[in-house]
């Protein structure tokens, strides 16, 4: 940046003339970059990008909010058609050293596409939560699986939970939040089915 091109948008424009197989946009920071990334996807290119958001649904909101209200219905329709998946991840310190990745995966199923097209972004979390047959899982489900495998502590998982009550249920912890967590190591989570190891390719 600054040497070979002056902006993400300019790089995207020129890349489309070079018949690329895959286009990686480091970050979609503005409306023009989002529009060009969508244009690249519409022409059949695999386009990968990143956003600084907390979860998969908020990534959709972030993209839509870049555009004025009157342009948002068309944008939602484009996303519902072009998007393949959204993966949200956070790196956590692993017990015994190192780090481990907790991730949320949203795959473009018919239900996800319908919710995006109709602007029901706030309902996507429930679709992800019940979409295991498509390879989807929430961040809380991923955190619970890491706890069940002994890779992170229940206390650390709770500090990263989107819905602490839901995560407590997934970990098999009963009672009031303060009483049941107790001192570090006091909670004994039940086994939880781990999410799929391989995440689908996002576009």
BASE-727906 format. One line per 10 residues: their letters; for each residue x, y, z of C-alpha. Coordinates in nm, 3 decimals. Layout:
# residues N
A) X:Y:Z  ...
***
This chain:
# residues 203
XXXXXXXXXX) 0.000:0.000:0.000  0.148:0.332:-0.108  0.403:0.158:-0.333  0.205:-0.064:-0.570  -0.133:0.096:-0.510  -0.281:0.395:-0.330  -0.584:0.223:-0.175  -0.772:-0.106:-0.136  -1.030:0.022:-0.382  -0.771:0.104:-0.648
XXXXXXXXXX) -0.604:-0.236:-0.601  -0.938:-0.413:-0.640  -1.015:-0.227:-0.962  -0.683:-0.324:-1.115  -0.693:-0.683:-0.986  -1.016:-0.755:-1.174  -0.831:-0.687:-1.500  -0.571:-0.954:-1.423  -0.804:-1.258:-1.410  -0.727:-1.358:-1.048
XXXXXXXXXX) -0.850:-1.686:-0.898  -0.872:-1.550:-0.542  -0.887:-1.191:-0.419  -0.796:-1.109:-0.058  -0.910:-0.773:0.075  -0.724:-0.718:0.402  -1.012:-0.519:0.549  -1.333:-0.367:0.415  -1.298:-0.019:0.565  -1.530:0.189:0.350
XXXXXXXXXX) -1.828:0.180:0.116  -1.623:0.181:-0.204  -1.417:-0.119:-0.096  -1.733:-0.312:-0.002  -1.889:-0.232:-0.341  -1.581:-0.346:-0.529  -1.556:-0.666:-0.323  -1.919:-0.744:-0.407  -1.851:-0.668:-0.773  -1.559:-0.911:-0.766
XXXXXXXXXX) -1.781:-1.181:-0.615  -2.052:-1.114:-0.875  -1.802:-1.180:-1.155  -1.725:-1.524:-1.011  -1.409:-1.455:-0.811  -1.351:-1.601:-0.467  -1.318:-1.289:-0.252  -1.199:-1.307:0.110  -1.194:-1.017:0.353  -1.191:-0.921:0.721
XXXXXXXXXX) -1.384:-0.691:0.951  -1.333:-0.589:1.313  -1.661:-0.712:1.465  -1.770:-0.927:1.759  -1.963:-1.202:1.582  -2.105:-1.315:1.247  -2.436:-1.123:1.262  -2.260:-0.799:1.357  -2.036:-0.844:1.051  -2.347:-0.830:0.832
XXXXXXXXXX) -2.469:-0.522:1.019  -2.129:-0.356:0.978  -2.136:-0.400:0.599  -2.496:-0.282:0.566  -2.439:0.022:0.788  -2.176:0.151:0.544  -2.459:0.235:0.303  -2.745:0.487:0.316  -3.089:0.355:0.412  -3.226:0.369:0.058
XXXXXXXXXX) -2.941:0.150:-0.072  -2.964:-0.116:0.198  -3.239:-0.339:0.050  -3.032:-0.393:-0.267  -2.721:-0.457:-0.059  -2.900:-0.715:0.158  -3.015:-0.894:-0.158  -2.657:-0.898:-0.288  -2.522:-1.037:0.038  -2.792:-1.305:0.051
XXXXXXXXXX) -2.692:-1.416:-0.299  -2.313:-1.377:-0.293  -2.203:-1.454:0.062  -2.082:-1.808:0.131  -1.989:-1.793:0.499  -1.878:-1.571:0.785  -1.625:-1.692:1.042  -1.573:-1.492:1.362  -1.280:-1.592:1.581  -1.098:-1.499:1.899
XXXXXXXXXX) -0.765:-1.632:2.024  -0.758:-1.750:2.387  -0.474:-1.858:2.616  -0.467:-2.237:2.631  -0.426:-2.427:2.956  -0.063:-2.530:2.983  0.058:-2.267:2.740  0.001:-2.148:2.388  -0.323:-2.023:2.237  -0.639:-2.180:2.101
XXXXXXXXXX) -0.901:-2.040:1.863  -1.270:-2.013:1.952  -1.478:-1.948:1.644  -1.832:-1.882:1.529  -1.932:-2.011:1.186  -2.231:-1.890:0.985  -2.291:-2.067:0.652  -2.523:-1.927:0.386  -2.821:-2.160:0.423  -3.165:-2.071:0.287
XXXXXXXXXX) -3.270:-1.953:0.636  -2.965:-1.727:0.672  -3.022:-1.584:0.323  -3.388:-1.512:0.399  -3.306:-1.335:0.727  -3.042:-1.119:0.560  -3.269:-1.033:0.267  -3.552:-0.936:0.502  -3.327:-0.736:0.735  -3.379:-0.970:1.032
XXXXXXXXXX) -3.012:-0.964:1.128  -3.092:-0.980:1.501  -3.248:-1.326:1.447  -2.942:-1.476:1.279  -2.790:-1.592:1.608  -3.077:-1.836:1.659  -3.034:-1.969:1.305  -2.662:-2.025:1.366  -2.733:-2.192:1.700  -2.963:-2.450:1.539
XXXXXXXXXX) -2.768:-2.489:1.213  -2.525:-2.766:1.303  -2.638:-2.971:1.001  -2.482:-2.701:0.782  -2.161:-2.683:0.984  -2.270:-2.376:1.180  -2.207:-2.310:1.547  -2.210:-2.007:1.777  -1.918:-1.865:1.969  -2.075:-1.990:2.293
XXXXXXXXXX) -2.099:-2.344:2.151  -1.734:-2.326:2.050  -1.634:-2.200:2.396  -1.828:-2.482:2.562  -1.651:-2.738:2.343  -1.311:-2.594:2.438  -1.403:-2.619:2.807  -1.523:-2.978:2.760  -1.190:-3.069:2.600  -1.003:-2.906:2.888
XXXXXXXXXX) -0.835:-2.648:2.665  -0.966:-2.338:2.846  -1.111:-2.277:3.191  -1.484:-2.219:3.250  -1.399:-1.877:3.394  -1.217:-1.768:3.079  -1.496:-1.902:2.858  -1.756:-1.711:3.059  -1.560:-1.387:3.017  -1.588:-1.424:2.637
XXXXXXXXXX) -1.949:-1.545:2.624  -2.207:-1.369:2.410  -2.486:-1.507:2.629  -2.346:-1.616:2.968  -2.667:-1.795:3.066  -2.663:-1.997:2.745  -2.296:-2.086:2.790  -2.358:-2.193:3.150  -2.628:-2.429:3.026  -2.398:-2.567:2.755
XXXXXXXXXX) -2.128:-2.631:3.018  -2.380:-2.799:3.250  -2.338:-2.541:3.528  -2.646:-2.492:3.746  -2.741:-2.239:4.011  -2.680:-1.866:4.029  -2.386:-1.725:3.831  -2.182:-1.620:4.135  -2.241:-1.935:4.336  -2.188:-2.194:4.066
XXXXXXXXXX) -1.866:-2.064:3.917  -1.695:-2.053:4.255  -1.315:-2.036:4.270  -1.108:-2.126:3.964  -1.137:-2.495:3.887  -1.456:-2.544:4.090  -1.691:-2.596:3.796  -1.707:-2.935:3.630  -1.849:-2.905:3.279  -2.027:-3.192:3.114
XXXXXXXXXX) -1.904:-3.320:2.774  -2.020:-3.108:2.483  -2.012:-3.214:2.121  -1.730:-3.024:1.955  -1.806:-2.813:1.649  -1.673:-2.926:1.311  -1.296:-2.895:1.291  -1.291:-2.752:0.939  -1.462:-2.420:0.874  -1.603:-2.349:0.527
XXX) -1.426:-2.096:0.305  -1.568:-1.745:0.360  -1.624:-1.501:0.080
***
